């Protein structure tokens, strides 16, 4: 669902769904996560936190060290029984 921007241009937040072995090597459940710009970088995004597709910038964000982007919402596994809560959010 997309909402119209407020008078400051803010559109809200978005999250990503990743199929990854983010917590246990070689186990691939679906995870919900989100990203943000590093606080050391002056940006003016209309959406924060924001979704990131798995590519080189997002891989850098999940690595250790100071990067241009970082994880704003820890990788949270989605369970089959928990989908109602996820969908309502």
N, CA, C and O atoms as CSV, one atom per row, in Angstrom:
chain,resi,resn,atom,element,x,y,z
A,1,UNK,N,N,0.837,-1.164,0.000
A,1,UNK,CA,C,0.000,0.000,0.000
A,1,UNK,C,C,0.888,1.234,0.000
A,1,UNK,O,O,1.829,1.320,0.788
A,2,UNK,N,N,0.605,2.162,-0.852
A,2,UNK,CA,C,1.375,3.396,-0.926
A,2,UNK,C,C,0.481,4.550,-0.482
A,2,UNK,O,O,-0.654,4.685,-0.940
A,3,UNK,N,N,1.009,5.374,0.412
A,3,UNK,CA,C,0.246,6.516,0.897
A,3,UNK,C,C,0.807,7.791,0.276
A,3,UNK,O,O,1.990,7.838,-0.061
A,4,UNK,N,N,-0.006,8.807,0.122
A,4,UNK,CA,C,0.497,10.069,-0.431
A,4,UNK,C,C,1.499,10.720,0.529
A,4,UNK,O,O,1.400,10.558,1.745
A,5,UNK,N,N,2.430,11.430,-0.011
A,5,UNK,CA,C,3.431,12.129,0.801
A,5,UNK,C,C,2.766,13.213,1.639
A,5,UNK,O,O,1.783,13.822,1.218
A,6,UNK,N,N,3.316,13.448,2.839
A,6,UNK,CA,C,2.803,14.545,3.657
A,6,UNK,C,C,3.382,15.868,3.151
A,6,UNK,O,O,4.099,15.888,2.151
A,7,UNK,N,N,3.079,16.946,3.822
A,7,UNK,CA,C,3.516,18.262,3.329
A,7,UNK,C,C,5.023,18.461,3.400
A,7,UNK,O,O,5.539,19.417,2.820
A,8,UNK,N,N,5.751,17.575,4.101
A,8,UNK,CA,C,7.217,17.611,4.117
A,8,UNK,C,C,7.812,16.693,3.049
A,8,UNK,O,O,9.031,16.649,2.878
A,9,UNK,N,N,6.954,15.956,2.327
A,9,UNK,CA,C,7.419,15.037,1.303
A,9,UNK,C,C,7.644,13.622,1.793
A,9,UNK,O,O,8.007,12.748,1.006
A,10,UNK,N,N,7.433,13.375,3.094
A,10,UNK,CA,C,7.654,12.046,3.663
A,10,UNK,C,C,6.536,11.101,3.226
A,10,UNK,O,O,5.354,11.410,3.373
A,11,UNK,N,N,6.930,9.936,2.684
A,11,UNK,CA,C,5.968,8.958,2.193
A,11,UNK,C,C,5.769,7.776,3.135
A,11,UNK,O,O,4.908,6.934,2.882
A,12,UNK,N,N,6.530,7.693,4.196
A,12,UNK,CA,C,6.373,6.580,5.127
A,12,UNK,C,C,7.585,5.680,5.117
A,12,UNK,O,O,8.719,6.143,4.998
A,13,UNK,N,N,7.336,4.383,5.243
A,13,UNK,CA,C,8.439,3.424,5.316
A,13,UNK,C,C,8.128,2.224,4.443
A,13,UNK,O,O,6.976,1.976,4.088
A,14,UNK,N,N,9.167,1.484,4.104
A,14,UNK,CA,C,9.003,0.246,3.350
A,14,UNK,C,C,10.008,-0.770,3.880
A,14,UNK,O,O,11.032,-0.411,4.462
A,15,UNK,N,N,9.698,-2.023,3.669
A,15,UNK,CA,C,10.556,-3.109,4.119
A,15,UNK,C,C,10.817,-4.052,2.963
A,15,UNK,O,O,10.107,-4.028,1.958
A,16,UNK,N,N,11.832,-4.876,3.108
A,16,UNK,CA,C,12.208,-5.861,2.100
A,16,UNK,C,C,11.880,-7.264,2.587
A,16,UNK,O,O,11.894,-7.539,3.786
A,17,UNK,N,N,11.587,-8.140,1.646
A,17,UNK,CA,C,11.486,-9.566,1.923
A,17,UNK,C,C,12.665,-10.246,1.246
A,17,UNK,O,O,12.842,-10.134,0.033
A,18,UNK,N,N,13.461,-10.943,2.022
A,18,UNK,CA,C,14.629,-11.630,1.492
A,18,UNK,C,C,14.523,-13.119,1.800
A,18,UNK,O,O,14.134,-13.506,2.902
A,19,UNK,N,N,14.862,-13.935,0.843
A,19,UNK,CA,C,15.008,-15.377,1.022
A,19,UNK,C,C,16.502,-15.605,1.169
A,19,UNK,O,O,17.242,-15.561,0.186
A,20,UNK,N,N,16.949,-15.851,2.404
A,20,UNK,CA,C,18.391,-15.852,2.644
A,20,UNK,C,C,18.758,-16.750,3.814
A,20,UNK,O,O,17.908,-17.141,4.615
A,21,UNK,N,N,20.049,-17.068,3.894
A,21,UNK,CA,C,20.566,-17.767,5.067
A,21,UNK,C,C,21.180,-16.731,6.016
A,21,UNK,O,O,22.351,-16.822,6.385
A,22,UNK,N,N,20.371,-15.759,6.395
A,22,UNK,CA,C,20.825,-14.608,7.172
A,22,UNK,C,C,21.171,-14.935,8.617
A,22,UNK,O,O,21.963,-14.224,9.235
A,23,UNK,N,N,20.599,-15.990,9.161
A,23,UNK,CA,C,20.855,-16.310,10.566
A,23,UNK,C,C,21.562,-17.646,10.757
A,23,UNK,O,O,22.375,-17.793,11.670
A,24,UNK,N,N,21.261,-18.614,9.907
A,24,UNK,CA,C,21.889,-19.935,9.996
A,24,UNK,C,C,22.377,-20.330,8.608
A,24,UNK,O,O,21.600,-20.356,7.654
A,25,UNK,N,N,23.659,-20.636,8.500
A,25,UNK,CA,C,24.243,-20.980,7.206
A,25,UNK,C,C,23.505,-22.153,6.576
A,25,UNK,O,O,23.235,-23.159,7.232
A,26,UNK,N,N,23.184,-22.010,5.290
A,26,UNK,CA,C,22.521,-23.025,4.466
A,26,UNK,C,C,21.080,-23.318,4.856
A,26,UNK,O,O,20.520,-24.320,4.412
A,27,UNK,N,N,20.464,-22.470,5.677
A,27,UNK,CA,C,19.029,-22.556,5.958
A,27,UNK,C,C,18.393,-21.278,5.440
A,27,UNK,O,O,18.745,-20.182,5.875
A,28,UNK,N,N,17.453,-21.419,4.507
A,28,UNK,CA,C,16.930,-20.289,3.754
A,28,UNK,C,C,15.439,-20.052,3.999
A,28,UNK,O,O,14.620,-20.463,3.177
A,29,UNK,N,N,15.066,-19.407,5.092
A,29,UNK,CA,C,13.675,-18.981,5.243
A,29,UNK,C,C,13.488,-17.572,4.664
A,29,UNK,O,O,14.458,-16.933,4.255
A,30,UNK,N,N,12.261,-17.099,4.633
A,30,UNK,CA,C,11.980,-15.720,4.241
A,30,UNK,C,C,12.181,-14.820,5.454
A,30,UNK,O,O,11.789,-15.163,6.569
A,31,UNK,N,N,12.796,-13.665,5.220
A,31,UNK,CA,C,13.026,-12.680,6.272
A,31,UNK,C,C,12.451,-11.334,5.861
A,31,UNK,O,O,12.445,-10.976,4.683
A,32,UNK,N,N,11.973,-10.602,6.844
A,32,UNK,CA,C,11.604,-9.208,6.648
A,32,UNK,C,C,12.750,-8.360,7.199
A,32,UNK,O,O,13.283,-8.655,8.269
A,33,UNK,N,N,13.122,-7.326,6.483
A,33,UNK,CA,C,14.167,-6.424,6.930
A,33,UNK,C,C,13.947,-5.054,6.290
A,33,UNK,O,O,13.096,-4.903,5.414
A,34,UNK,N,N,14.705,-4.075,6.722
A,34,UNK,CA,C,14.641,-2.736,6.147
A,34,UNK,C,C,16.001,-2.067,6.314
A,34,UNK,O,O,16.833,-2.510,7.106
A,35,UNK,N,N,16.209,-1.018,5.572
A,35,UNK,CA,C,17.513,-0.345,5.546
A,35,UNK,C,C,17.353,1.155,5.762
A,35,UNK,O,O,16.269,1.715,5.601
A,36,UNK,N,N,18.459,1.786,6.129
A,36,UNK,CA,C,18.496,3.244,6.280
A,36,UNK,C,C,19.877,3.733,5.871
A,36,UNK,O,O,20.835,2.962,5.806
A,37,UNK,N,N,19.956,5.014,5.600
A,37,UNK,CA,C,21.260,5.610,5.307
A,37,UNK,C,C,22.038,5.743,6.602
A,37,UNK,O,O,21.453,5.897,7.674
A,38,UNK,N,N,23.347,5.682,6.502
A,38,UNK,CA,C,24.172,5.865,7.686
A,38,UNK,C,C,23.932,7.267,8.256
A,38,UNK,O,O,23.766,8.218,7.492
A,39,UNK,N,N,23.911,7.408,9.563
A,39,UNK,CA,C,23.711,8.739,10.150
A,39,UNK,C,C,24.806,9.740,9.785
A,39,UNK,O,O,24.609,10.948,9.919
A,40,UNK,N,N,25.958,9.249,9.324
A,40,UNK,CA,C,27.058,10.131,8.962
A,40,UNK,C,C,26.891,10.740,7.572
A,40,UNK,O,O,27.695,11.570,7.147
A,41,UNK,N,N,25.857,10.328,6.882
A,41,UNK,CA,C,25.628,10.808,5.510
A,41,UNK,C,C,24.353,11.653,5.481
A,41,UNK,O,O,23.273,11.173,5.825
A,42,UNK,N,N,24.488,12.889,5.075
A,42,UNK,CA,C,23.321,13.777,4.995
A,42,UNK,C,C,22.487,13.407,3.768
A,42,UNK,O,O,22.940,13.553,2.633
A,43,UNK,N,N,21.274,12.932,4.005
A,43,UNK,CA,C,20.371,12.570,2.912
A,43,UNK,C,C,18.983,13.108,3.219
A,43,UNK,O,O,18.676,13.463,4.357
A,44,UNK,N,N,18.178,13.160,2.222
A,44,UNK,CA,C,16.779,13.555,2.411
A,44,UNK,C,C,15.904,12.581,1.633
A,44,UNK,O,O,15.476,12.870,0.516
A,45,UNK,N,N,15.651,11.449,2.223
A,45,UNK,CA,C,14.804,10.438,1.601
A,45,UNK,C,C,13.337,10.735,1.896
A,45,UNK,O,O,12.995,11.301,2.934
A,46,UNK,N,N,12.497,10.347,0.974
A,46,UNK,CA,C,11.065,10.490,1.196
A,46,UNK,C,C,10.494,9.282,1.921
A,46,UNK,O,O,9.349,9.305,2.372
A,47,UNK,N,N,11.294,8.225,2.032
A,47,UNK,CA,C,10.856,7.002,2.690
A,47,UNK,C,C,12.007,6.457,3.518
A,47,UNK,O,O,13.092,6.212,2.991
A,48,UNK,N,N,11.773,6.262,4.832
A,48,UNK,CA,C,12.805,5.665,5.672
A,48,UNK,C,C,12.154,5.032,6.883
A,48,UNK,O,O,11.347,5.693,7.537
A,49,UNK,N,N,12.461,3.773,7.224
A,49,UNK,CA,C,13.406,2.931,6.512
A,49,UNK,C,C,12.887,2.568,5.128
A,49,UNK,O,O,11.710,2.760,4.823
A,50,UNK,N,N,13.773,2.043,4.303
A,50,UNK,CA,C,13.417,1.748,2.922
A,50,UNK,C,C,13.782,0.323,2.546
A,50,UNK,O,O,14.633,-0.301,3.181
A,51,UNK,N,N,13.131,-0.183,1.509
A,51,UNK,CA,C,13.400,-1.518,0.981
A,51,UNK,C,C,14.644,-1.469,0.109
A,51,UNK,O,O,14.939,-0.456,-0.525
A,52,UNK,N,N,15.357,-2.567,0.091
A,52,UNK,CA,C,16.556,-2.706,-0.726
A,52,UNK,C,C,16.519,-4.080,-1.368
A,52,UNK,O,O,16.358,-5.077,-0.664
A,53,UNK,N,N,16.661,-4.163,-2.676
A,53,UNK,CA,C,16.792,-5.451,-3.343
A,53,UNK,C,C,18.180,-6.016,-3.056
A,53,UNK,O,O,19.119,-5.255,-2.825
A,54,UNK,N,N,18.321,-7.339,-3.069
A,54,UNK,CA,C,19.653,-7.920,-2.877
A,54,UNK,C,C,20.578,-7.589,-4.052
A,54,UNK,O,O,20.439,-8.184,-5.121
A,55,UNK,N,N,21.488,-6.682,-3.884
A,55,UNK,CA,C,22.503,-6.333,-4.877
A,55,UNK,C,C,23.725,-5.791,-4.133
A,55,UNK,O,O,23.775,-5.882,-2.907
A,56,UNK,N,N,24.692,-5.241,-4.826
A,56,UNK,CA,C,25.955,-4.883,-4.193
A,56,UNK,C,C,25.799,-3.867,-3.059
A,56,UNK,O,O,26.500,-3.976,-2.053
A,57,UNK,N,N,24.902,-2.882,-3.192
A,57,UNK,CA,C,24.739,-1.902,-2.121
A,57,UNK,C,C,24.127,-2.524,-0.871
A,57,UNK,O,O,24.542,-2.213,0.245
A,58,UNK,N,N,23.149,-3.395,-1.055
A,58,UNK,CA,C,22.532,-4.026,0.108
A,58,UNK,C,C,23.473,-5.046,0.740
A,58,UNK,O,O,23.469,-5.211,1.959
A,59,UNK,N,N,24.268,-5.722,-0.056
A,59,UNK,CA,C,25.249,-6.649,0.516
A,59,UNK,C,C,26.244,-5.889,1.389
A,59,UNK,O,O,26.642,-6.383,2.444
A,60,UNK,N,N,26.641,-4.715,0.971
A,60,UNK,CA,C,27.540,-3.897,1.789
A,60,UNK,C,C,26.853,-3.483,3.083
A,60,UNK,O,O,27.497,-3.424,4.131
A,61,UNK,N,N,25.560,-3.199,3.027
A,61,UNK,CA,C,24.822,-2.759,4.210
A,61,UNK,C,C,24.735,-3.844,5.274
A,61,UNK,O,O,24.702,-3.536,6.466
A,62,UNK,N,N,24.699,-5.102,4.864
A,62,UNK,CA,C,24.605,-6.192,5.844
A,62,UNK,C,C,25.973,-6.699,6.287
A,62,UNK,O,O,26.058,-7.553,7.169
A,63,UNK,N,N,27.032,-6.189,5.692
A,63,UNK,CA,C,28.367,-6.604,6.101
A,63,UNK,C,C,28.806,-5.813,7.334
A,63,UNK,O,O,28.188,-4.814,7.702
A,64,UNK,N,N,29.870,-6.275,7.953
A,64,UNK,CA,C,30.395,-5.557,9.103
A,64,UNK,C,C,31.198,-4.362,8.628
A,64,UNK,O,O,31.849,-4.419,7.585
A,65,UNK,N,N,31.153,-3.301,9.376
A,65,UNK,CA,C,31.893,-2.102,9.016
A,65,UNK,C,C,30.948,-0.959,8.692
A,65,UNK,O,O,29.740,-1.154,8.563
A,66,UNK,N,N,31.502,0.216,8.563
A,66,UNK,CA,C,30.724,1.417,8.281
A,66,UNK,C,C,30.544,1.561,6.783
A,66,UNK,O,O,31.520,1.702,6.046
A,67,UNK,N,N,29.311,1.527,6.335
A,67,UNK,CA,C,28.990,1.643,4.916
A,67,UNK,C,C,28.011,2.799,4.715
A,67,UNK,O,O,27.587,3.435,5.680
A,68,UNK,N,N,27.660,3.062,3.477
A,68,UNK,CA,C,26.730,4.159,3.167
A,68,UNK,C,C,25.308,3.858,3.644
A,68,UNK,O,O,24.544,4.776,3.945
A,69,UNK,N,N,24.955,2.571,3.712
A,69,UNK,CA,C,23.634,2.148,4.171
A,69,UNK,C,C,23.821,1.117,5.270
A,69,UNK,O,O,24.855,0.452,5.340
A,70,UNK,N,N,22.826,0.988,6.122
A,70,UNK,CA,C,22.889,-0.008,7.187
A,70,UNK,C,C,21.510,-0.598,7.424
A,70,UNK,O,O,20.497,-0.062,6.975
A,71,UNK,N,N,21.496,-1.708,8.137
A,71,UNK,CA,C,20.240,-2.377,8.448
A,71,UNK,C,C,19.498,-1.556,9.505
A,71,UNK,O,O,20.059,-1.226,10.550
A,72,UNK,N,N,18.251,-1.236,9.230
A,72,UNK,CA,C,17.420,-0.493,10.175
A,72,UNK,C,C,16.476,-1.412,10.939
A,72,UNK,O,O,16.068,-1.099,12.057
A,73,UNK,N,N,16.129,-2.548,10.333
A,73,UNK,CA,C,15.216,-3.522,10.925
A,73,UNK,C,C,15.923,-4.863,10.830
A,73,UNK,O,O,16.174,-5.355,9.729
A,74,UNK,N,N,16.246,-5.455,11.962
A,74,UNK,CA,C,16.973,-6.717,11.946
A,74,UNK,C,C,16.215,-7.765,11.145
A,74,UNK,O,O,14.988,-7.723,11.066
A,75,UNK,N,N,16.938,-8.697,10.557
A,75,UNK,CA,C,16.331,-9.762,9.769
A,75,UNK,C,C,15.415,-10.574,10.677
A,75,UNK,O,O,15.880,-11.252,11.594
A,76,UNK,N,N,14.122,-10.502,10.418
A,76,UNK,CA,C,13.120,-11.207,11.217
A,76,UNK,C,C,12.511,-12.308,10.370
A,76,UNK,O,O,11.914,-12.028,9.330
A,77,UNK,N,N,12.653,-13.578,10.802
A,77,UNK,CA,C,12.100,-14.670,9.998
A,77,UNK,C,C,10.576,-14.622,9.966
A,77,UNK,O,O,9.934,-14.291,10.963
A,78,UNK,N,N,10.009,-14.955,8.818
A,78,UNK,CA,C,8.563,-15.022,8.665
A,78,UNK,C,C,8.147,-16.485,8.773
A,78,UNK,O,O,8.617,-17.330,8.011
A,79,UNK,N,N,7.275,-16.772,9.711
A,79,UNK,CA,C,6.779,-18.122,9.883
A,79,UNK,C,C,5.401,-18.255,9.251
A,79,UNK,O,O,4.645,-17.285,9.188
A,80,UNK,N,N,5.078,-19.440,8.789
A,80,UNK,CA,C,3.786,-19.678,8.152
A,80,UNK,C,C,2.641,-19.271,9.077
A,80,UNK,O,O,1.671,-18.665,8.621
A,81,UNK,N,N,2.734,-19.590,10.356
A,81,UNK,CA,C,1.671,-19.259,11.302
A,81,UNK,C,C,1.607,-17.792,11.667
A,81,UNK,O,O,0.617,-17.357,12.255
A,82,UNK,N,N,2.629,-17.011,11.339
A,82,UNK,CA,C,2.683,-15.593,11.710
A,82,UNK,C,C,2.330,-14.653,10.563
A,82,UNK,O,O,2.505,-13.442,10.696
A,83,UNK,N,N,1.845,-15.168,9.460
A,83,UNK,CA,C,1.616,-14.319,8.293
A,83,UNK,C,C,0.490,-13.320,8.498
A,83,UNK,O,O,0.533,-12.237,7.913
A,84,UNK,N,N,-0.518,-13.638,9.306
A,84,UNK,CA,C,-1.607,-12.681,9.546
A,84,UNK,C,C,-1.062,-11.405,10.184
A,84,UNK,O,O,-1.430,-10.303,9.779
A,85,UNK,N,N,-0.192,-11.549,11.173
A,85,UNK,CA,C,0.402,-10.382,11.828
A,85,UNK,C,C,1.254,-9.594,10.841
A,85,UNK,O,O,1.207,-8.364,10.826
A,86,UNK,N,N,2.023,-10.285,10.028
A,86,UNK,CA,C,2.862,-9.633,9.023
A,86,UNK,C,C,2.006,-8.856,8.015
A,86,UNK,O,O,2.315,-7.707,7.697
A,87,UNK,N,N,0.948,-9.470,7.520
A,87,UNK,CA,C,0.091,-8.832,6.530
A,87,UNK,C,C,-0.623,-7.618,7.119
A,87,UNK,O,O,-0.759,-6.597,6.446
A,88,UNK,N,N,-1.070,-7.714,8.337
A,88,UNK,CA,C,-1.766,-6.571,8.959
A,88,UNK,C,C,-0.833,-5.411,9.228
A,88,UNK,O,O,-1.272,-4.262,9.273
A,89,UNK,N,N,0.452,-5.691,9.410
A,89,UNK,CA,C,1.426,-4.625,9.629
A,89,UNK,C,C,1.669,-3.893,8.333
A,89,UNK,O,O,2.461,-2.951,8.295
